[in-house]
Amino acid sequence: MPSASRPRVVVADDSGLMRRVVTHALENEGIEVVGAAKDGDEALELCRRLRPDAMTLDLAMPGLDGMGVLRALKDPSRPPSEVVPVVVVSAFSPSFGARAVDALAEGAFDLVAKPATGEPLSHFVSQLGDKVRAAAASRRGAVNGAAHAGRVRRAPSAPPPRRGAARPAPAGPRTGRCVVIASSTGGPRALAELMPRLPARLGAGTLMVQHMPAGFTASLAQRLDRASKLTIKEATGDELLDPAVALLAPGGSHLRLTESRRARLSDAAPIGALRPRADLTIQDAAAVFGERTLLVVLTGMGRDGLDGAREVKRRGGRILVEAESSCTVYGMPRAIAEAGLADAVLDLRELPEAIIQEAGA
């Protein structure tokens, strides 16, 4: 059984320099690097032989690339003991951004952007450490019998919160509720299941905050848009809220909402190392729409969304959160449920119908 004190990780990247950078970053965060691979075949062999708690994975490698590794890990014939959660470490470009989003859809646990030339390493190091620790914790939970290749379960939770749908409150005769959806780790996969099941018009309009590095959210919006009836696009600022459109906060900017119901982007400092910060978007929506606000909080690490949820509840709005049973990481929903703010705690499969009933399509 792995040591409980230090996660054991394999690093996979075709660049010797990046293998050293990632290894050094992880070791600085108290994480043990037990092996390094220069291609996908070597990465899978190290996973088979060393049974690490997690792996960091570059997508562009010779031979079997990162996508091939993720697909191999999903192969049902692979023994569960060889299946490890993957944190993708990717450079950004339009093509790499799309591939990184595809990787999340293929089952990657989370995504960290490689540091750009001249960028300080401190943010990369802390982000990588946090996400690899979370991935390793999910693996250790899985070893105890609660996971399979396509989904990882979390560490034991506190006593379960209230479950099941509360009776929807009427959305009102005008334009329905403003819907705000917040997610983090596991969010791209959850959104890929949720958004295609929503109608072409929803409430008074939809705002989405997904924690992702700058540059990657445009690819996520495009992927979701192709599969959904709603128009889904990355916000650029000054869009008027529209029932037929869901606006996704761009990575690297806070998504705000003005009194005139127009989106505004802010480059104000990150809050809790997060930009976008869902709390800001939620608080703005609650200030503009009051009781006609519907907050939906999906899988994710941390407590972003909790302060926003308090404001939604103070103004009489409604709150739905994803249940632990379908979360990749039961962090953001758990914080709201345990604070007694959720009107319903629902499995991801149950959320689309509940959102439609609450928001007014």
C-alpha beads as a LAMMPS data file, in Angstrom:
LAMMPS data file: protein, C-alpha beads

361 atoms
360 bonds

1 atom types
1 bond types

-500.0 500.0 xlo xhi
-500.0 500.0 ylo yhi
-500.0 500.0 zlo zhi

Masses

1 110.0

Atoms # bond

1 1 1 0.000 0.000 0.000
2 1 1 1.387 3.452 -0.903
3 1 1 2.567 5.720 1.852
4 1 1 -0.119 8.090 3.072
5 1 1 2.361 10.920 3.422
6 1 1 3.779 11.458 -0.077
7 1 1 1.885 10.875 -3.321
8 1 1 3.842 8.791 -5.844
9 1 1 3.750 10.175 -9.375
10 1 1 4.993 9.316 -12.875
11 1 1 5.939 12.239 -15.159
12 1 1 5.448 11.770 -18.930
13 1 1 6.803 14.331 -21.418
14 1 1 8.941 13.983 -24.540
15 1 1 11.011 17.026 -23.550
16 1 1 13.837 16.282 -21.146
17 1 1 13.713 19.906 -19.975
18 1 1 9.986 19.725 -19.160
19 1 1 10.458 16.403 -17.371
20 1 1 13.022 18.113 -15.157
21 1 1 10.821 21.206 -14.637
22 1 1 7.766 19.127 -13.695
23 1 1 9.793 16.796 -11.488
24 1 1 11.391 19.711 -9.655
25 1 1 8.001 21.423 -9.227
26 1 1 6.413 18.287 -7.779
27 1 1 9.302 17.581 -5.454
28 1 1 9.127 21.166 -4.194
29 1 1 5.488 20.431 -3.327
30 1 1 6.426 17.349 -1.318
31 1 1 5.388 14.863 -4.018
32 1 1 7.574 11.859 -4.865
33 1 1 8.366 11.363 -8.563
34 1 1 8.903 7.612 -8.954
35 1 1 9.470 7.527 -12.722
36 1 1 9.771 9.650 -15.865
37 1 1 8.684 8.652 -19.372
38 1 1 9.519 10.172 -22.757
39 1 1 6.580 8.652 -24.633
40 1 1 3.209 7.025 -24.086
41 1 1 4.335 3.416 -24.233
42 1 1 6.956 4.044 -21.567
43 1 1 4.382 5.898 -19.438
44 1 1 1.990 2.931 -19.518
45 1 1 4.814 0.508 -18.691
46 1 1 5.828 2.633 -15.683
47 1 1 2.214 2.683 -14.505
48 1 1 2.074 -1.110 -14.831
49 1 1 5.331 -1.644 -12.979
50 1 1 5.340 1.126 -10.364
51 1 1 1.599 1.539 -9.613
52 1 1 1.841 5.302 -8.951
53 1 1 -0.932 7.345 -7.388
54 1 1 -1.114 9.732 -10.375
55 1 1 0.579 10.712 -13.622
56 1 1 1.334 14.039 -15.278
57 1 1 0.963 13.759 -19.042
58 1 1 2.074 15.793 -22.020
59 1 1 -0.230 15.360 -25.027
60 1 1 2.305 15.808 -27.855
61 1 1 4.708 12.866 -27.680
62 1 1 6.200 10.601 -30.363
63 1 1 4.680 7.178 -30.904
64 1 1 1.769 6.724 -28.533
65 1 1 0.745 10.281 -27.639
66 1 1 -1.135 11.575 -24.619
67 1 1 -4.574 10.902 -26.096
68 1 1 -3.492 7.338 -26.816
69 1 1 -2.430 6.935 -23.191
70 1 1 -5.805 8.169 -21.933
71 1 1 -7.662 5.790 -24.236
72 1 1 -5.444 2.901 -23.145
73 1 1 -6.188 3.677 -19.499
74 1 1 -9.923 3.462 -20.279
75 1 1 -9.559 0.005 -21.840
76 1 1 -11.817 -2.258 -19.757
77 1 1 -9.318 -5.109 -20.110
78 1 1 -6.664 -3.126 -18.228
79 1 1 -6.406 -4.197 -14.567
80 1 1 -7.795 -1.512 -12.206
81 1 1 -4.472 -1.510 -10.348
82 1 1 -2.798 -0.053 -13.473
83 1 1 -5.341 2.729 -14.005
84 1 1 -4.138 6.035 -12.574
85 1 1 -5.675 9.533 -12.662
86 1 1 -3.978 11.855 -15.128
87 1 1 -3.198 15.556 -14.840
88 1 1 -2.538 16.915 -18.334
89 1 1 0.354 19.396 -18.495
90 1 1 -0.057 21.151 -21.829
91 1 1 1.273 24.141 -23.701
92 1 1 -1.377 26.448 -25.140
93 1 1 -2.075 27.091 -28.793
94 1 1 -5.436 26.882 -30.595
95 1 1 -4.720 23.283 -31.635
96 1 1 -3.279 22.235 -28.264
97 1 1 -6.186 23.950 -26.485
98 1 1 -8.674 21.816 -28.382
99 1 1 -6.657 18.665 -27.700
100 1 1 -6.461 19.467 -23.994
101 1 1 -10.235 19.824 -23.830
102 1 1 -10.550 16.530 -25.726
103 1 1 -8.247 14.974 -23.140
104 1 1 -10.538 16.073 -20.324
105 1 1 -13.449 14.523 -22.203
106 1 1 -11.402 11.303 -22.527
107 1 1 -11.092 11.080 -18.772
108 1 1 -8.138 13.238 -17.710
109 1 1 -8.528 14.345 -14.104
110 1 1 -7.466 17.961 -14.615
111 1 1 -5.357 20.348 -16.671
112 1 1 -2.371 22.593 -15.918
113 1 1 -0.911 24.957 -18.514
114 1 1 2.840 24.747 -19.061
115 1 1 4.561 27.973 -17.988
116 1 1 5.114 30.398 -20.854
117 1 1 8.560 31.838 -21.502
118 1 1 9.334 34.562 -18.972
119 1 1 6.422 33.622 -16.696
120 1 1 7.203 33.086 -13.003
121 1 1 7.108 29.425 -12.049
122 1 1 5.426 29.928 -8.675
123 1 1 1.844 29.762 -9.983
124 1 1 2.618 26.699 -12.123
125 1 1 4.234 24.930 -9.177
126 1 1 1.334 25.551 -6.774
127 1 1 -1.347 24.679 -9.357
128 1 1 0.441 21.503 -10.355
129 1 1 0.968 20.460 -6.748
130 1 1 -2.673 21.045 -5.788
131 1 1 -4.068 19.153 -8.763
132 1 1 -1.666 16.235 -8.544
133 1 1 -2.392 15.854 -4.816
134 1 1 -6.127 15.811 -5.550
135 1 1 -5.613 13.264 -8.321
136 1 1 -3.483 11.092 -6.034
137 1 1 -6.107 11.292 -3.284
138 1 1 -8.713 10.075 -5.774
139 1 1 -6.477 7.151 -6.700
140 1 1 -5.988 6.152 -3.096
141 1 1 -9.744 6.241 -2.634
142 1 1 -10.102 4.045 -5.720
143 1 1 -7.654 1.479 -4.359
144 1 1 -10.001 1.125 -1.423
145 1 1 -12.674 -0.081 -3.801
146 1 1 -14.687 2.929 -4.902
147 1 1 -13.689 3.627 -8.497
148 1 1 -13.297 2.337 -12.022
149 1 1 -11.317 3.530 -15.061
150 1 1 -13.799 6.126 -16.228
151 1 1 -14.650 7.689 -12.893
152 1 1 -12.792 8.253 -9.657
153 1 1 -14.367 8.524 -6.242
154 1 1 -13.266 10.824 -3.479
155 1 1 -12.165 10.400 0.068
156 1 1 -14.928 9.643 2.585
157 1 1 -17.310 12.524 3.063
158 1 1 -19.063 13.987 6.045
159 1 1 -22.646 12.827 6.745
160 1 1 -24.631 13.060 3.518
161 1 1 -26.495 16.311 2.855
162 1 1 -30.156 16.548 1.943
163 1 1 -30.809 14.658 -1.284
164 1 1 -33.489 14.789 -3.928
165 1 1 -35.258 17.569 -5.725
166 1 1 -37.049 20.187 -3.775
167 1 1 -40.325 21.320 -5.335
168 1 1 -39.383 23.993 -7.898
169 1 1 -40.342 27.522 -6.978
170 1 1 -42.181 29.302 -9.812
171 1 1 -39.805 31.093 -12.147
172 1 1 -42.172 34.000 -12.560
173 1 1 -44.214 35.178 -15.513
174 1 1 -41.566 37.397 -17.154
175 1 1 -38.392 35.821 -18.457
176 1 1 -37.579 33.012 -16.026
177 1 1 -34.472 32.800 -13.919
178 1 1 -30.896 33.718 -14.702
179 1 1 -28.907 30.478 -14.542
180 1 1 -25.329 30.504 -13.215
181 1 1 -23.329 27.257 -13.526
182 1 1 -20.037 26.891 -11.627
183 1 1 -17.568 23.998 -11.886
184 1 1 -13.907 23.094 -11.539
185 1 1 -12.140 19.707 -11.524
186 1 1 -14.232 17.277 -13.565
187 1 1 -16.328 20.151 -14.890
188 1 1 -15.660 19.715 -18.620
189 1 1 -16.943 16.141 -18.504
190 1 1 -19.930 17.131 -16.357
191 1 1 -20.768 20.020 -18.683
192 1 1 -20.483 17.691 -21.689
193 1 1 -23.243 15.583 -20.157
194 1 1 -25.365 18.445 -18.837
195 1 1 -25.418 21.098 -21.552
196 1 1 -26.662 18.963 -24.490
197 1 1 -29.717 18.036 -22.403
198 1 1 -30.829 21.631 -21.927
199 1 1 -33.267 23.322 -24.359
200 1 1 -32.476 25.938 -27.004
201 1 1 -33.794 28.683 -24.710
202 1 1 -33.317 28.657 -20.953
203 1 1 -34.677 31.126 -18.423
204 1 1 -33.351 34.664 -18.724
205 1 1 -29.924 33.512 -19.934
206 1 1 -26.995 31.455 -18.652
207 1 1 -23.568 32.327 -17.270
208 1 1 -20.919 29.625 -16.822
209 1 1 -17.680 29.629 -14.827
210 1 1 -15.289 26.704 -15.287
211 1 1 -11.845 26.905 -13.694
212 1 1 -9.405 26.490 -16.600
213 1 1 -6.157 28.159 -17.622
214 1 1 -6.253 31.158 -19.945
215 1 1 -6.625 30.169 -23.584
216 1 1 -8.361 26.813 -23.099
217 1 1 -11.944 27.950 -22.457
218 1 1 -12.614 28.950 -26.089
219 1 1 -12.031 25.323 -27.112
220 1 1 -14.309 24.116 -24.328
221 1 1 -17.081 26.502 -25.432
222 1 1 -16.746 25.345 -29.042
223 1 1 -16.899 21.689 -28.070
224 1 1 -19.990 22.213 -25.900
225 1 1 -21.657 24.371 -28.533
226 1 1 -21.345 21.660 -31.189
227 1 1 -23.244 19.214 -28.961
228 1 1 -25.883 21.544 -27.473
229 1 1 -29.142 23.194 -28.463
230 1 1 -28.174 26.307 -26.543
231 1 1 -25.593 28.539 -28.207
232 1 1 -22.500 28.314 -26.008
233 1 1 -19.675 30.768 -26.476
234 1 1 -16.757 32.226 -24.590
235 1 1 -17.692 35.683 -23.327
236 1 1 -15.821 38.603 -24.881
237 1 1 -17.584 41.371 -22.921
238 1 1 -20.643 43.574 -23.506
239 1 1 -22.933 40.677 -24.536
240 1 1 -26.550 41.215 -23.466
241 1 1 -27.849 38.247 -21.502
242 1 1 -29.917 36.120 -23.880
243 1 1 -32.100 33.059 -23.109
244 1 1 -30.691 31.331 -26.210
245 1 1 -27.033 31.803 -25.211
246 1 1 -24.795 30.470 -22.448
247 1 1 -21.719 32.653 -21.865
248 1 1 -18.580 30.932 -20.566
249 1 1 -16.082 32.952 -18.539
250 1 1 -12.728 33.048 -20.346
251 1 1 -9.777 31.625 -18.453
252 1 1 -7.747 34.485 -17.008
253 1 1 -10.707 36.900 -16.616
254 1 1 -13.486 37.352 -14.097
255 1 1 -16.958 37.313 -15.665
256 1 1 -19.099 40.107 -14.244
257 1 1 -22.700 41.137 -14.952
258 1 1 -23.807 44.793 -15.069
259 1 1 -27.153 46.197 -13.943
260 1 1 -28.126 46.432 -17.613
261 1 1 -27.615 42.629 -17.869
262 1 1 -24.512 42.873 -19.997
263 1 1 -21.441 40.717 -19.514
264 1 1 -18.243 42.467 -18.514
265 1 1 -14.757 40.997 -18.272
266 1 1 -12.406 42.020 -15.493
267 1 1 -8.661 41.487 -15.176
268 1 1 -8.745 42.273 -11.455
269 1 1 -6.416 40.179 -9.336
270 1 1 -7.199 36.483 -8.845
271 1 1 -9.142 35.632 -5.703
272 1 1 -7.829 32.562 -3.940
273 1 1 -5.561 32.005 -6.986
274 1 1 -8.677 31.813 -9.199
275 1 1 -9.475 33.991 -12.186
276 1 1 -12.291 33.544 -13.117
277 1 1 -13.806 33.384 -9.654
278 1 1 -17.348 32.007 -9.667
279 1 1 -18.301 33.904 -6.490
280 1 1 -18.073 37.222 -8.367
281 1 1 -20.310 36.098 -11.234
282 1 1 -22.840 34.589 -8.843
283 1 1 -22.971 37.685 -6.638
284 1 1 -23.510 39.933 -9.656
285 1 1 -26.331 37.743 -10.957
286 1 1 -27.979 37.705 -7.534
287 1 1 -27.736 41.503 -7.298
288 1 1 -29.395 41.936 -10.717
289 1 1 -31.977 39.125 -10.620
290 1 1 -32.630 38.635 -6.893
291 1 1 -35.082 35.784 -6.329
292 1 1 -34.977 35.056 -10.073
293 1 1 -31.451 33.605 -9.773
294 1 1 -30.757 29.889 -10.147
295 1 1 -27.292 28.715 -9.084
296 1 1 -26.046 25.281 -10.189
297 1 1 -22.754 24.060 -8.681
298 1 1 -21.046 21.044 -10.202
299 1 1 -17.961 19.003 -9.364
300 1 1 -14.809 20.824 -8.300
301 1 1 -12.076 21.327 -5.731
302 1 1 -12.297 24.045 -3.124
303 1 1 -15.058 26.354 -1.948
304 1 1 -15.520 28.790 -4.832
305 1 1 -19.235 29.455 -5.109
306 1 1 -19.957 29.344 -1.385
307 1 1 -19.929 33.127 -0.848
308 1 1 -21.985 33.550 -4.001
309 1 1 -24.467 30.939 -2.781
310 1 1 -24.943 32.847 0.460
311 1 1 -25.854 35.939 -1.561
312 1 1 -28.258 33.982 -3.782
313 1 1 -29.985 32.584 -0.717
314 1 1 -30.088 35.989 0.995
315 1 1 -31.926 37.407 -2.016
316 1 1 -34.367 34.518 -2.268
317 1 1 -32.845 32.655 -5.242
318 1 1 -32.598 28.918 -5.746
319 1 1 -29.581 26.583 -5.546
320 1 1 -28.986 23.117 -7.004
321 1 1 -25.745 21.202 -6.376
322 1 1 -24.322 18.013 -7.827
323 1 1 -24.368 14.985 -5.542
324 1 1 -21.192 13.227 -4.474
325 1 1 -22.310 10.113 -6.375
326 1 1 -21.483 11.718 -9.737
327 1 1 -18.788 14.254 -8.802
328 1 1 -15.173 13.847 -9.821
329 1 1 -14.299 15.916 -6.736
330 1 1 -16.971 16.619 -4.145
331 1 1 -15.590 19.952 -2.970
332 1 1 -17.508 22.976 -4.272
333 1 1 -20.939 21.270 -4.029
334 1 1 -20.125 19.842 -0.628
335 1 1 -19.273 23.271 0.818
336 1 1 -22.687 24.610 -0.199
337 1 1 -24.649 21.516 0.843
338 1 1 -22.983 21.356 4.260
339 1 1 -23.706 25.063 4.793
340 1 1 -27.411 24.225 4.392
341 1 1 -27.779 26.446 1.310
342 1 1 -28.790 23.864 -1.327
343 1 1 -32.435 23.525 -2.282
344 1 1 -31.627 20.160 -3.864
345 1 1 -28.645 17.802 -4.113
346 1 1 -28.919 15.818 -7.331
347 1 1 -26.942 13.307 -9.345
348 1 1 -25.687 14.791 -12.612
349 1 1 -28.252 12.758 -14.567
350 1 1 -31.071 14.396 -12.610
351 1 1 -29.855 17.980 -12.970
352 1 1 -31.024 18.856 -16.526
353 1 1 -34.698 18.278 -15.782
354 1 1 -34.423 20.125 -12.467
355 1 1 -32.714 23.103 -14.135
356 1 1 -35.402 23.295 -16.818
357 1 1 -38.167 23.209 -14.193
358 1 1 -36.487 25.814 -12.016
359 1 1 -35.274 28.191 -14.747
360 1 1 -38.198 28.179 -17.130
361 1 1 -37.280 27.255 -20.676

Bonds

1 1 1 2
2 1 2 3
3 1 3 4
4 1 4 5
5 1 5 6
6 1 6 7
7 1 7 8
8 1 8 9
9 1 9 10
10 1 10 11
11 1 11 12
12 1 12 13
13 1 13 14
14 1 14 15
15 1 15 16
16 1 16 17
17 1 17 18
18 1 18 19
19 1 19 20
20 1 20 21
21 1 21 22
22 1 22 23
23 1 23 24
24 1 24 25
25 1 25 26
26 1 26 27
27 1 27 28
28 1 28 29
29 1 29 30
30 1 30 31
31 1 31 32
32 1 32 33
33 1 33 34
34 1 34 35
35 1 35 36
36 1 36 37
37 1 37 38
38 1 38 39
39 1 39 40
40 1 40 41
41 1 41 42
42 1 42 43
43 1 43 44
44 1 44 45
45 1 45 46
46 1 46 47
47 1 47 48
48 1 48 49
49 1 49 50
50 1 50 51
51 1 51 52
52 1 52 53
53 1 53 54
54 1 54 55
55 1 55 56
56 1 56 57
57 1 57 58
58 1 58 59
59 1 59 60
60 1 60 61
61 1 61 62
62 1 62 63
63 1 63 64
64 1 64 65
65 1 65 66
66 1 66 67
67 1 67 68
68 1 68 69
69 1 69 70
70 1 70 71
71 1 71 72
72 1 72 73
73 1 73 74
74 1 74 75
75 1 75 76
76 1 76 77
77 1 77 78
78 1 78 79
79 1 79 80
80 1 80 81
81 1 81 82
82 1 82 83
83 1 83 84
84 1 84 85
85 1 85 86
86 1 86 87
87 1 87 88
88 1 88 89
89 1 89 90
90 1 90 91
91 1 91 92
92 1 92 93
93 1 93 94
94 1 94 95
95 1 95 96
96 1 96 97
97 1 97 98
98 1 98 99
99 1 99 100
100 1 100 101
101 1 101 102
102 1 102 103
103 1 103 104
104 1 104 105
105 1 105 106
106 1 106 107
107 1 107 108
108 1 108 109
109 1 109 110
110 1 110 111
111 1 111 112
112 1 112 113
113 1 113 114
114 1 114 115
115 1 115 116
116 1 116 117
117 1 117 118
118 1 118 119
119 1 119 120
120 1 120 121
121 1 121 122
122 1 122 123
123 1 123 124
124 1 124 125
125 1 125 126
126 1 126 127
127 1 127 128
128 1 128 129
129 1 129 130
130 1 130 131
131 1 131 132
132 1 132 133
133 1 133 134
134 1 134 135
135 1 135 136
136 1 136 137
137 1 137 138
138 1 138 139
139 1 139 140
140 1 140 141
141 1 141 142
142 1 142 143
143 1 143 144
144 1 144 145
145 1 145 146
146 1 146 147
147 1 147 148
148 1 148 149
149 1 149 150
150 1 150 151
151 1 151 152
152 1 152 153
153 1 153 154
154 1 154 155
155 1 155 156
156 1 156 157
157 1 157 158
158 1 158 159
159 1 159 160
160 1 160 161
161 1 161 162
162 1 162 163
163 1 163 164
164 1 164 165
165 1 165 166
166 1 166 167
167 1 167 168
168 1 168 169
169 1 169 170
170 1 170 171
171 1 171 172
172 1 172 173
173 1 173 174
174 1 174 175
175 1 175 176
176 1 176 177
177 1 177 178
178 1 178 179
179 1 179 180
180 1 180 181
181 1 181 182
182 1 182 183
183 1 183 184
184 1 184 185
185 1 185 186
186 1 186 187
187 1 187 188
188 1 188 189
189 1 189 190
190 1 190 191
191 1 191 192
192 1 192 193
193 1 193 194
194 1 194 195
195 1 195 196
196 1 196 197
197 1 197 198
198 1 198 199
199 1 199 200
200 1 200 201
201 1 201 202
202 1 202 203
203 1 203 204
204 1 204 205
205 1 205 206
206 1 206 207
207 1 207 208
208 1 208 209
209 1 209 210
210 1 210 211
211 1 211 212
212 1 212 213
213 1 213 214
214 1 214 215
215 1 215 216
216 1 216 217
217 1 217 218
218 1 218 219
219 1 219 220
220 1 220 221
221 1 221 222
222 1 222 223
223 1 223 224
224 1 224 225
225 1 225 226
226 1 226 227
227 1 227 228
228 1 228 229
229 1 229 230
230 1 230 231
231 1 231 232
232 1 232 233
233 1 233 234
234 1 234 235
235 1 235 236
236 1 236 237
237 1 237 238
238 1 238 239
239 1 239 240
240 1 240 241
241 1 241 242
242 1 242 243
243 1 243 244
244 1 244 245
245 1 245 246
246 1 246 247
247 1 247 248
248 1 248 249
249 1 249 250
250 1 250 251
251 1 251 252
252 1 252 253
253 1 253 254
254 1 254 255
255 1 255 256
256 1 256 257
257 1 257 258
258 1 258 259
259 1 259 260
260 1 260 261
261 1 261 262
262 1 262 263
263 1 263 264
264 1 264 265
265 1 265 266
266 1 266 267
267 1 267 268
268 1 268 269
269 1 269 270
270 1 270 271
271 1 271 272
272 1 272 273
273 1 273 274
274 1 274 275
275 1 275 276
276 1 276 277
277 1 277 278
278 1 278 279
279 1 279 280
280 1 280 281
281 1 281 282
282 1 282 283
283 1 283 284
284 1 284 285
285 1 285 286
286 1 286 287
287 1 287 288
288 1 288 289
289 1 289 290
290 1 290 291
291 1 291 292
292 1 292 293
293 1 293 294
294 1 294 295
295 1 295 296
296 1 296 297
297 1 297 298
298 1 298 299
299 1 299 300
300 1 300 301
301 1 301 302
302 1 302 303
303 1 303 304
304 1 304 305
305 1 305 306
306 1 306 307
307 1 307 308
308 1 308 309
309 1 309 310
310 1 310 311
311 1 311 312
312 1 312 313
313 1 313 314
314 1 314 315
315 1 315 316
316 1 316 317
317 1 317 318
318 1 318 319
319 1 319 320
320 1 320 321
321 1 321 322
322 1 322 323
323 1 323 324
324 1 324 325
325 1 325 326
326 1 326 327
327 1 327 328
328 1 328 329
329 1 329 330
330 1 330 331
331 1 331 332
332 1 332 333
333 1 333 334
334 1 334 335
335 1 335 336
336 1 336 337
337 1 337 338
338 1 338 339
339 1 339 340
340 1 340 341
341 1 341 342
342 1 342 343
343 1 343 344
344 1 344 345
345 1 345 346
346 1 346 347
347 1 347 348
348 1 348 349
349 1 349 350
350 1 350 351
351 1 351 352
352 1 352 353
353 1 353 354
354 1 354 355
355 1 355 356
356 1 356 357
357 1 357 358
358 1 358 359
359 1 359 360
360 1 360 361
